[in-house]
């Protein structure tokens, strides 16, 4: 009985974390977040959404392929850099400065999420 309760609690926790994390990876939600943060116009927002959609497809392909985790991490970091460069190309000077701040904040969040990354 205790084991069943533990398994149920574990499944609930995993399900909840997936639901909470999901919007972060949705290209439309990510583009919306940047639109608000950087004050993008509609054309820029659509371009950012397209860039994020392509990135999402490529990352999904990486997740689906079984392989070396270290190599996959390197590929994902490279993909993130390429995505950032594509986004920077469509921004104004003021937007680029704000985007840099946004990227630094996201990097700090990623550091905190790592084990031992207070």
LOTOR-97635 format. One record per residue: x, y, z of N, C-alpha, C in turn; residue in one letter. Coordinates in Angstrom, 3 decimals, always signed. Atoms other than C-alpha are relative to their C-alpha. Layout:
<pator n_px="X" n_py="Y" n_pz="Z" ca_px="X" ca_py="Y" ca_pz="Z" c_px="X" c_py="Y" c_pz="Z" residuo="A"/>
...
***
This chain:
<pator n_px="+0.823" n_py="-1.197" n_pz="+0.000" ca_px="+0.000" ca_py="+0.000" ca_pz="+0.000" c_px="+0.861" c_py="+1.252" c_pz="+0.000" residuo="X"/>
<pator n_px="-0.890" n_py="-1.154" n_pz="-0.083" ca_px="+2.769" ca_py="+2.436" ca_pz="+0.934" c_px="+0.752" c_py="+0.192" c_pz="-1.318" residuo="X"/>
<pator n_px="-0.715" n_py="-0.070" n_pz="+1.276" ca_px="+4.630" ca_py="+1.590" ca_pz="-2.252" c_px="-0.892" c_py="+0.591" c_pz="-1.094" residuo="X"/>
<pator n_px="+0.941" n_py="-0.532" n_pz="+0.991" ca_px="+1.527" ca_py="+2.310" ca_pz="-4.382" c_px="-0.193" c_py="+1.504" c_pz="+0.194" residuo="X"/>
<pator n_px="+0.164" n_py="-1.415" n_pz="-0.309" ca_px="+1.079" ca_py="+5.638" ca_pz="-2.636" c_px="+1.232" c_py="+0.797" c_pz="-0.436" residuo="X"/>
<pator n_px="-1.235" n_py="-0.646" n_pz="+0.416" ca_px="+4.722" ca_py="+6.514" ca_pz="-3.244" c_px="+0.067" c_py="+0.139" c_pz="-1.516" residuo="X"/>
<pator n_px="-0.019" n_py="-0.021" n_pz="+1.468" ca_px="+4.481" ca_py="+5.612" ca_pz="-6.945" c_px="-1.002" c_py="+1.017" c_pz="-0.526" residuo="X"/>
<pator n_px="+1.015" n_py="-0.966" n_pz="+0.404" ca_px="+1.280" ca_py="+7.649" ca_pz="-7.294" c_px="+0.492" c_py="+1.430" c_pz="+0.232" residuo="X"/>
<pator n_px="-0.528" n_py="-1.336" n_pz="-0.303" ca_px="+2.910" ca_py="+10.669" ca_pz="-5.626" c_px="+1.109" c_py="+0.368" c_pz="-0.965" residuo="X"/>
<pator n_px="-1.087" n_py="-0.246" n_pz="+0.944" ca_px="+5.953" ca_py="+10.319" ca_pz="-7.862" c_px="-0.548" c_py="+0.334" c_pz="-1.384" residuo="X"/>
<pator n_px="+0.616" n_py="-0.269" n_pz="+1.305" ca_px="+3.821" ca_py="+10.154" ca_pz="-11.010" c_px="-0.668" c_py="+1.378" c_pz="-0.027" residuo="X"/>
<pator n_px="+0.639" n_py="-1.312" n_pz="-0.079" ca_px="+1.838" ca_py="+13.195" ca_pz="-9.884" c_px="+1.036" c_py="+1.110" c_pz="-0.091" residuo="X"/>
<pator n_px="-1.051" n_py="-1.012" n_pz="+0.005" ca_px="+5.030" ca_py="+15.171" ca_pz="-9.259" c_px="+0.614" c_py="+0.152" c_pz="-1.389" residuo="X"/>
<pator n_px="-0.573" n_py="-0.041" n_pz="+1.346" ca_px="+6.501" ca_py="+14.253" ca_pz="-12.638" c_px="-0.986" c_py="+0.642" c_pz="-0.976" residuo="X"/>
<pator n_px="+1.022" n_py="-0.570" n_pz="+0.888" ca_px="+3.232" ca_py="+15.074" ca_pz="-14.426" c_px="-0.124" c_py="+1.501" c_pz="+0.209" residuo="X"/>
<pator n_px="+0.124" n_py="-1.421" n_pz="-0.313" ca_px="+2.990" ca_py="+18.418" ca_pz="-12.670" c_px="+1.199" c_py="+0.773" c_pz="-0.530" residuo="X"/>
<pator n_px="-1.188" n_py="-0.707" n_pz="+0.479" ca_px="+6.561" ca_py="+19.356" ca_pz="-13.525" c_px="-0.004" c_py="+0.103" c_pz="-1.519" residuo="X"/>
<pator n_px="+0.091" n_py="-0.053" n_pz="+1.453" ca_px="+5.965" ca_py="+18.513" ca_pz="-17.189" c_px="-0.994" c_py="+1.072" c_pz="-0.424" residuo="X"/>
<pator n_px="+1.018" n_py="-1.001" n_pz="+0.336" ca_px="+2.824" ca_py="+20.660" ca_pz="-17.297" c_px="+0.525" c_py="+1.401" c_pz="+0.254" residuo="X"/>
<pator n_px="-0.526" n_py="-1.317" n_pz="-0.330" ca_px="+4.575" ca_py="+23.573" ca_pz="-15.605" c_px="+1.095" c_py="+0.412" c_pz="-0.975" residuo="X"/>
<pator n_px="-1.130" n_py="-0.323" n_pz="+0.870" ca_px="+7.654" ca_py="+23.397" ca_pz="-17.841" c_px="-0.391" c_py="+0.156" c_pz="-1.459" residuo="X"/>
<pator n_px="+0.379" n_py="+0.045" n_pz="+1.407" ca_px="+5.774" ca_py="+22.955" ca_pz="-21.112" c_px="-0.028" c_py="+1.354" c_pz="-0.709" residuo="X"/>
<pator n_px="+0.090" n_py="-1.255" n_pz="+0.749" ca_px="+4.977" ca_py="+26.585" ca_pz="-22.047" c_px="+1.356" c_py="+0.635" c_pz="-0.301" residuo="X"/>
<pator n_px="-1.308" n_py="-0.592" n_pz="+0.198" ca_px="+8.628" ca_py="+27.531" ca_pz="-21.733" c_px="+0.600" c_py="-0.395" c_pz="-1.342" residuo="X"/>
<pator n_px="-0.586" n_py="+0.487" n_pz="+1.234" ca_px="+9.445" ca_py="+25.484" ca_pz="-24.811" c_px="-0.878" c_py="+0.248" c_pz="-1.218" residuo="X"/>
<pator n_px="+0.906" n_py="-0.276" n_pz="+1.104" ca_px="+6.458" ca_py="+26.490" ca_pz="-26.927" c_px="+0.484" c_py="+1.232" c_pz="-0.754" residuo="X"/>
<pator n_px="-0.509" n_py="-1.141" n_pz="+0.767" ca_px="+7.714" ca_py="+28.744" ca_pz="-29.754" c_px="-0.893" c_py="+1.244" c_pz="+0.083" residuo="X"/>
<pator n_px="+0.909" n_py="-1.155" n_pz="-0.084" ca_px="+4.600" ca_py="+30.955" ca_pz="-29.592" c_px="+0.132" c_py="+0.707" c_pz="+1.342" residuo="X"/>
<pator n_px="-0.139" n_py="-0.589" n_pz="-1.331" ca_px="+4.956" ca_py="+31.478" ca_pz="-25.839" c_px="+1.342" c_py="+0.706" c_pz="+0.147" residuo="X"/>
<pator n_px="-1.334" n_py="-0.616" n_pz="-0.074" ca_px="+8.665" ca_py="+32.186" ca_pz="-26.134" c_px="+0.043" c_py="+1.290" c_pz="-0.802" residuo="X"/>
<pator n_px="+0.044" n_py="-1.208" n_pz="+0.825" ca_px="+8.041" ca_py="+34.681" ca_pz="-28.947" c_px="-0.827" c_py="+1.087" c_pz="+0.691" residuo="X"/>
<pator n_px="+0.842" n_py="-0.955" n_pz="-0.724" ca_px="+5.289" ca_py="+36.321" ca_pz="-26.904" c_px="+0.777" c_py="+0.646" c_pz="+1.137" residuo="X"/>
<pator n_px="-0.816" n_py="-0.522" n_pz="-1.092" ca_px="+7.656" ca_py="+36.675" ca_pz="-23.965" c_px="+0.994" c_py="+1.039" c_pz="-0.512" residuo="X"/>
<pator n_px="-0.948" n_py="-0.963" n_pz="+0.567" ca_px="+10.247" ca_py="+38.378" ca_pz="-26.169" c_px="-0.712" c_py="+1.235" c_pz="-0.541" residuo="X"/>
<pator n_px="+0.762" n_py="-1.139" n_pz="+0.508" ca_px="+7.587" ca_py="+40.565" ca_pz="-27.788" c_px="-0.255" c_py="+1.008" c_pz="+1.110" residuo="X"/>
<pator n_px="+0.277" n_py="-0.876" n_pz="-1.133" ca_px="+6.658" ca_py="+41.938" ca_pz="-24.393" c_px="+1.282" c_py="+0.606" c_pz="+0.559" residuo="X"/>
<pator n_px="-1.255" n_py="-0.453" n_pz="-0.613" ca_px="+10.212" ca_py="+42.194" ca_pz="-23.109" c_px="+0.744" c_py="+0.990" c_pz="-0.893" residuo="X"/>
<pator n_px="-0.795" n_py="-0.811" n_pz="+0.930" ca_px="+11.784" ca_py="+43.705" ca_pz="-26.243" c_px="-0.835" c_py="+0.994" c_pz="-0.806" residuo="X"/>
<pator n_px="+0.924" n_py="-0.848" n_pz="+0.757" ca_px="+8.712" ca_py="+45.502" ca_pz="-27.600" c_px="+0.161" c_py="-0.216" c_pz="-1.515" residuo="X"/>
<pator n_px="-0.105" n_py="+0.373" n_pz="+1.413" ca_px="+8.858" ca_py="+43.643" ca_pz="-30.903" c_px="-1.256" c_py="+0.404" c_pz="-0.740" residuo="X"/>
<pator n_px="+1.191" n_py="-0.224" n_pz="+0.822" ca_px="+6.566" ca_py="+44.594" ca_pz="-33.756" c_px="-0.506" c_py="-1.358" c_pz="-0.484" residuo="X"/>
<pator n_px="+0.615" n_py="+1.265" n_pz="+0.427" ca_px="+4.320" ca_py="+41.977" ca_pz="-35.362" c_px="+0.899" c_py="-0.806" c_pz="-0.936" residuo="X"/>
<pator n_px="-0.883" n_py="+0.690" n_pz="+0.943" ca_px="+6.797" ca_py="+41.174" ca_pz="-38.149" c_px="+1.153" c_py="-0.672" c_pz="+0.748" residuo="X"/>
<pator n_px="-1.094" n_py="+0.565" n_pz="-0.783" ca_px="+9.656" ca_py="+40.659" ca_pz="-35.690" c_px="-0.484" c_py="-1.195" c_pz="+0.835" residuo="X"/>
<pator n_px="+0.546" n_py="+1.071" n_pz="-0.826" ca_px="+7.439" ca_py="+38.543" ca_pz="-33.452" c_px="-0.183" c_py="-1.269" c_pz="-0.825" residuo="X"/>
<pator n_px="+0.200" n_py="+1.152" n_pz="+0.880" ca_px="+6.535" ca_py="+36.250" ca_pz="-36.355" c_px="+1.346" c_py="-0.637" c_pz="-0.364" residuo="X"/>
<pator n_px="-1.321" n_py="+0.524" n_pz="+0.335" ca_px="+10.202" ca_py="+35.932" ca_pz="-37.331" c_px="+0.606" c_py="-0.758" c_pz="+1.184" residuo="X"/>
<pator n_px="-0.518" n_py="+0.657" n_pz="-1.201" ca_px="+11.195" ca_py="+35.075" ca_pz="-33.744" c_px="-0.725" c_py="-1.324" c_pz="+0.219" residuo="X"/>
<pator n_px="+0.779" n_py="+1.237" n_pz="-0.161" ca_px="+8.385" ca_py="+32.527" ca_pz="-33.543" c_px="+0.486" c_py="-1.067" c_pz="-0.978" residuo="X"/>
<pator n_px="-0.498" n_py="+0.948" n_pz="+1.002" ca_px="+9.613" ca_py="+30.897" ca_pz="-36.772" c_px="+1.380" c_py="-0.545" c_pz="+0.376" residuo="X"/>
<pator n_px="-1.344" n_py="+0.412" n_pz="-0.423" ca_px="+13.202" ca_py="+30.818" ca_pz="-35.468" c_px="-0.103" c_py="-1.001" c_pz="+1.150" residuo="X"/>
<pator n_px="+0.173" n_py="+0.909" n_pz="-1.134" ca_px="+12.079" ca_py="+29.225" ca_pz="-32.204" c_px="-0.631" c_py="-1.324" c_pz="-0.423" residuo="X"/>
<pator n_px="+0.632" n_py="+1.231" n_pz="+0.471" ca_px="+9.891" ca_py="+26.710" ca_pz="-34.059" c_px="+1.030" c_py="-0.913" c_pz="-0.656" residuo="X"/>
<pator n_px="-1.037" n_py="+0.792" n_pz="+0.656" ca_px="+12.832" ca_py="+25.595" ca_pz="-36.174" c_px="+0.955" c_py="-0.577" c_pz="+1.043" residuo="X"/>
<pator n_px="-0.871" n_py="+0.471" n_pz="-1.070" ca_px="+15.037" ca_py="+25.358" ca_pz="-33.071" c_px="-0.655" c_py="-1.164" c_pz="+0.750" residuo="X"/>
<pator n_px="+0.729" n_py="+1.025" n_pz="-0.731" ca_px="+12.374" ca_py="+23.307" ca_pz="-31.304" c_px="-0.004" c_py="-1.322" c_pz="-0.772" residuo="X"/>
<pator n_px="-0.014" n_py="+1.207" n_pz="+0.837" ca_px="+12.169" ca_py="+20.856" ca_pz="-34.215" c_px="+1.368" c_py="-0.676" c_pz="+0.050" residuo="X"/>
<pator n_px="-1.347" n_py="+0.559" n_pz="+0.001" ca_px="+15.933" ca_py="+20.444" ca_pz="-34.275" c_px="+0.334" c_py="-0.627" c_pz="+1.360" residuo="X"/>
<pator n_px="-0.264" n_py="+0.556" n_pz="-1.330" ca_px="+16.132" ca_py="+19.918" ca_pz="-30.505" c_px="-0.767" c_py="-1.298" c_pz="+0.212" residuo="X"/>
<pator n_px="+0.792" n_py="+1.224" n_pz="-0.130" ca_px="+13.339" ca_py="+17.362" ca_pz="-30.646" c_px="+0.682" c_py="-1.150" c_pz="-0.730" residuo="X"/>
<pator n_px="-0.745" n_py="+1.018" n_pz="+0.737" ca_px="+15.324" ca_py="+15.500" ca_pz="-33.276" c_px="+1.196" c_py="-0.509" c_pz="+0.780" residuo="X"/>
<pator n_px="-1.149" n_py="+0.403" n_pz="-0.816" ca_px="+18.340" ca_py="+15.501" ca_pz="-30.974" c_px="-0.433" c_py="-0.897" c_pz="+1.157" residuo="X"/>
<pator n_px="+0.499" n_py="+0.803" n_pz="-1.112" ca_px="+16.278" ca_py="+14.157" ca_pz="-28.072" c_px="-0.389" c_py="-1.400" c_pz="-0.466" residuo="X"/>
<pator n_px="+0.483" n_py="+1.282" n_pz="+0.505" ca_px="+14.833" ca_py="+11.391" ca_pz="-30.237" c_px="+1.124" c_py="-0.920" c_pz="-0.453" residuo="X"/>
<pator n_px="-1.116" n_py="+0.843" n_pz="+0.422" ca_px="+18.213" ca_py="+10.205" ca_pz="-31.453" c_px="+0.775" c_py="-0.430" c_pz="+1.235" residuo="X"/>
<pator n_px="-0.787" n_py="+0.461" n_pz="-1.145" ca_px="+20.061" ca_py="+8.057" ca_pz="-29.019" c_px="+1.460" c_py="+0.215" c_pz="-0.343" residuo="X"/>
<pator n_px="-1.407" n_py="-0.255" n_pz="+0.259" ca_px="+23.651" ca_py="+9.030" ca_pz="-28.667" c_px="+0.702" c_py="+0.489" c_pz="+1.239" residuo="X"/>
<pator n_px="-0.837" n_py="-0.510" n_pz="-1.075" ca_px="+26.378" ca_py="+10.482" ca_pz="-26.555" c_px="-0.610" c_py="+1.271" c_pz="+0.576" residuo="X"/>
<pator n_px="+0.628" n_py="-1.152" n_pz="-0.656" ca_px="+24.883" ca_py="+12.900" ca_pz="-24.016" c_px="+0.893" c_py="+1.242" c_pz="-0.068" residuo="X"/>
<pator n_px="-0.934" n_py="-1.135" n_pz="+0.057" ca_px="+27.997" ca_py="+15.101" ca_pz="-24.013" c_px="-0.025" c_py="+0.635" c_pz="-1.388" residuo="X"/>
<pator n_px="+0.065" n_py="-0.496" n_pz="+1.372" ca_px="+27.865" ca_py="+15.398" ca_pz="-27.788" c_px="-1.330" c_py="+0.718" c_pz="-0.229" residuo="X"/>
<pator n_px="+1.311" n_py="-0.626" n_pz="+0.151" ca_px="+24.136" ca_py="+16.173" ca_pz="-27.637" c_px="-0.016" c_py="+1.359" c_pz="+0.703" residuo="X"/>
<pator n_px="-0.064" n_py="-1.273" n_pz="-0.733" ca_px="+24.783" ca_py="+18.892" ca_pz="-25.032" c_px="+0.754" c_py="+1.042" c_pz="-0.818" residuo="X"/>
<pator n_px="-0.779" n_py="-0.922" n_pz="+0.835" ca_px="+27.434" ca_py="+20.448" ca_pz="-27.273" c_px="-0.811" c_py="+0.472" c_pz="-1.202" residuo="X"/>
<pator n_px="+0.831" n_py="-0.361" n_pz="+1.152" ca_px="+25.062" ca_py="+20.358" ca_pz="-30.248" c_px="-1.103" c_py="+0.977" c_pz="+0.405" residuo="X"/>
<pator n_px="+1.063" n_py="-0.882" n_pz="-0.473" ca_px="+22.306" ca_py="+21.990" ca_pz="-28.210" c_px="+0.538" c_py="+1.394" c_pz="+0.333" residuo="X"/>
<pator n_px="-0.604" n_py="-1.301" n_pz="-0.285" ca_px="+24.620" ca_py="+24.739" ca_pz="-27.013" c_px="+0.286" c_py="+0.749" c_pz="-1.296" residuo="X"/>
<pator n_px="-0.278" n_py="-0.614" n_pz="+1.304" ca_px="+25.681" ca_py="+25.390" ca_pz="-30.609" c_px="-1.301" c_py="+0.483" c_pz="-0.636" residuo="X"/>
<pator n_px="+1.301" n_py="-0.376" n_pz="+0.551" ca_px="+22.039" ca_py="+25.437" ca_pz="-31.710" c_px="-0.547" c_py="+1.244" c_pz="+0.704" residuo="X"/>
<pator n_px="+0.462" n_py="-1.166" n_pz="-0.757" ca_px="+21.185" ca_py="+27.911" ca_pz="-28.932" c_px="+0.742" c_py="+1.259" c_pz="-0.452" residuo="X"/>
<pator n_px="-0.796" n_py="-1.142" n_pz="+0.473" ca_px="+24.032" ca_py="+30.194" ca_pz="-30.064" c_px="-0.460" c_py="+0.454" c_pz="-1.384" residuo="X"/>
<pator n_px="+0.467" n_py="-0.326" n_pz="+1.349" ca_px="+22.878" ca_py="+30.020" ca_pz="-33.691" c_px="-1.360" c_py="+0.685" c_pz="+0.053" residuo="X"/>
<pator n_px="+1.326" n_py="-0.598" n_pz="-0.157" ca_px="+19.314" ca_py="+30.796" ca_pz="-32.627" c_px="+0.121" c_py="+1.438" c_pz="+0.492" residuo="X"/>
<pator n_px="-0.186" n_py="-1.352" n_pz="-0.529" ca_px="+20.466" ca_py="+33.805" ca_pz="-30.618" c_px="+0.523" c_py="+0.955" c_pz="-1.069" residuo="X"/>
<pator n_px="-0.542" n_py="-0.833" n_pz="+1.077" ca_px="+22.460" ca_py="+35.129" ca_pz="-33.595" c_px="-1.092" c_py="+0.356" c_pz="-1.012" residuo="X"/>
<pator n_px="+1.091" n_py="-0.258" n_pz="+0.946" ca_px="+19.427" ca_py="+34.773" ca_pz="-35.889" c_px="-0.963" c_py="+1.038" c_pz="+0.566" residuo="X"/>
<pator n_px="+0.918" n_py="-0.949" n_pz="-0.634" ca_px="+17.249" ca_py="+36.646" ca_pz="-33.414" c_px="+0.634" c_py="+1.384" c_pz="+0.043" residuo="X"/>
<pator n_px="-0.678" n_py="-1.291" n_pz="-0.065" ca_px="+19.842" ca_py="+39.403" ca_pz="-32.959" c_px="-0.025" c_py="+0.729" c_pz="-1.347" residuo="X"/>
<pator n_px="-0.006" n_py="-0.616" n_pz="+1.336" ca_px="+19.861" ca_py="+39.991" ca_pz="-36.738" c_px="-1.278" c_py="+0.784" c_pz="-0.290" residuo="X"/>
<pator n_px="+1.261" n_py="-0.675" n_pz="+0.304" ca_px="+16.220" ca_py="+41.102" ca_pz="-36.682" c_px="-0.340" c_py="+1.093" c_pz="+1.019" residuo="X"/>
<pator n_px="+0.270" n_py="-0.971" n_pz="-1.053" ca_px="+16.503" ca_py="+43.393" ca_pz="-33.640" c_px="+0.654" c_py="+1.351" c_pz="-0.289" residuo="X"/>
<pator n_px="-0.606" n_py="-1.326" n_pz="+0.040" ca_px="+17.178" ca_py="+47.110" ca_pz="-33.393" c_px="+1.103" c_py="+0.062" c_pz="+1.055" residuo="X"/>
<pator n_px="-1.079" n_py="-0.148" n_pz="-0.971" ca_px="+20.139" ca_py="+48.386" ca_pz="-31.370" c_px="-0.489" c_py="-0.049" c_pz="+1.439" residuo="X"/>
<pator n_px="+0.555" n_py="-0.030" n_pz="-1.354" ca_px="+18.026" ca_py="+49.078" ca_pz="-28.289" c_px="-0.519" c_py="-1.382" c_pz="+0.398" residuo="X"/>
<pator n_px="+0.517" n_py="+1.342" n_pz="-0.269" ca_px="+16.340" ca_py="+45.678" ca_pz="-28.565" c_px="+1.139" c_py="-0.990" c_pz="+0.240" residuo="X"/>
<pator n_px="-1.142" n_py="+0.897" n_pz="-0.191" ca_px="+19.733" ca_py="+43.964" ca_pz="-28.875" c_px="+0.565" c_py="+0.125" c_pz="+1.413" residuo="X"/>
<pator n_px="-0.513" n_py="-0.221" n_pz="-1.351" ca_px="+20.892" ca_py="+45.526" ca_pz="-25.610" c_px="-0.906" c_py="-0.677" c_pz="+1.030" residuo="X"/>
<pator n_px="+0.949" n_py="+0.633" n_pz="-0.917" ca_px="+17.732" ca_py="+44.352" ca_pz="-23.839" c_px="+0.046" c_py="-1.513" c_pz="-0.140" residuo="X"/>
<pator n_px="-0.097" n_py="+1.441" n_pz="+0.239" ca_px="+18.075" ca_py="+40.898" ca_pz="-25.443" c_px="+1.231" c_py="-0.578" c_pz="+0.698" residuo="X"/>
<pator n_px="-1.213" n_py="+0.446" n_pz="-0.699" ca_px="+21.624" ca_py="+40.622" ca_pz="-24.053" c_px="-0.288" c_py="-0.170" c_pz="+1.490" residuo="X"/>
<pator n_px="+0.362" n_py="+0.097" n_pz="-1.410" ca_px="+20.266" ca_py="+41.322" ca_pz="-20.564" c_px="-0.881" c_py="-1.223" c_pz="+0.236" residuo="X"/>
<pator n_px="+0.904" n_py="+1.152" n_pz="-0.089" ca_px="+17.531" ca_py="+38.722" ca_pz="-21.149" c_px="+0.800" c_py="-1.305" c_pz="-0.028" residuo="X"/>
<pator n_px="-0.819" n_py="+1.207" n_pz="+0.118" ca_px="+20.113" ca_py="+36.129" ca_pz="-22.214" c_px="+0.805" c_py="-0.244" c_pz="+1.278" residuo="X"/>
<pator n_px="-0.764" n_py="+0.133" n_pz="-1.237" ca_px="+22.215" ca_py="+36.814" ca_pz="-19.108" c_px="-0.897" c_py="-0.521" c_pz="+1.125" residuo="X"/>
<pator n_px="+0.947" n_py="+0.474" n_pz="-1.009" ca_px="+19.145" ca_py="+36.310" ca_pz="-16.906" c_px="-0.327" c_py="-1.474" c_pz="-0.210" residuo="X"/>
<pator n_px="+0.302" n_py="+1.398" n_pz="+0.299" ca_px="+18.312" ca_py="+33.044" ca_pz="-18.664" c_px="+1.190" c_py="-0.900" c_pz="+0.355" residuo="X"/>
<pator n_px="-1.199" n_py="+0.764" n_pz="-0.344" ca_px="+21.909" ca_py="+31.852" ca_pz="-18.233" c_px="+0.090" c_py="-0.184" c_pz="+1.509" residuo="X"/>
<pator n_px="-0.026" n_py="+0.089" n_pz="-1.459" ca_px="+21.713" ca_py="+32.630" ca_pz="-14.518" c_px="-1.039" c_py="-1.010" c_pz="+0.490" residuo="X"/>
<pator n_px="+1.037" n_py="+0.982" n_pz="-0.373" ca_px="+18.461" ca_py="+30.622" ca_pz="-14.277" c_px="+0.468" c_py="-1.417" c_pz="-0.268" residuo="X"/>
<pator n_px="-0.488" n_py="+1.341" n_pz="+0.334" ca_px="+20.048" ca_py="+27.672" ca_pz="-16.046" c_px="+1.052" c_py="-0.452" c_pz="+1.002" residuo="X"/>
<pator n_px="-1.032" n_py="+0.330" n_pz="-0.989" ca_px="+22.983" ca_py="+27.817" ca_pz="-13.631" c_px="-0.635" c_py="-0.423" c_pz="+1.314" residuo="X"/>
<pator n_px="+0.671" n_py="+0.319" n_pz="-1.248" ca_px="+20.610" ca_py="+27.757" ca_pz="-10.662" c_px="-0.686" c_py="-1.355" c_pz="-0.063" residuo="X"/>
<pator n_px="+0.725" n_py="+1.263" n_pz="+0.144" ca_px="+18.741" ca_py="+24.748" ca_pz="-12.054" c_px="+0.940" c_py="-1.205" c_pz="+0.035" residuo="X"/>
<pator n_px="-0.966" n_py="+1.104" n_pz="-0.033" ca_px="+21.925" ca_py="+22.669" ca_pz="-12.257" c_px="+0.225" c_py="-0.448" c_pz="+1.433" residuo="X"/>
<pator n_px="-0.312" n_py="+0.490" n_pz="-1.356" ca_px="+22.742" ca_py="+20.465" ca_pz="-9.300" c_px="+1.201" c_py="+0.748" c_pz="+0.567" residuo="X"/>
<pator n_px="-1.082" n_py="-0.725" n_pz="-0.657" ca_px="+24.849" ca_py="+22.486" ca_pz="-6.881" c_px="+0.240" c_py="+1.374" c_pz="-0.586" residuo="X"/>
<pator n_px="-0.211" n_py="-1.268" n_pz="+0.687" ca_px="+24.367" ca_py="+25.645" ca_pz="-8.964" c_px="-0.636" c_py="+1.185" c_pz="+0.675" residuo="X"/>
<pator n_px="+0.609" n_py="-1.096" n_pz="-0.748" ca_px="+23.060" ca_py="+27.963" ca_pz="-6.226" c_px="+0.318" c_py="+1.255" c_pz="-0.657" residuo="X"/>
***
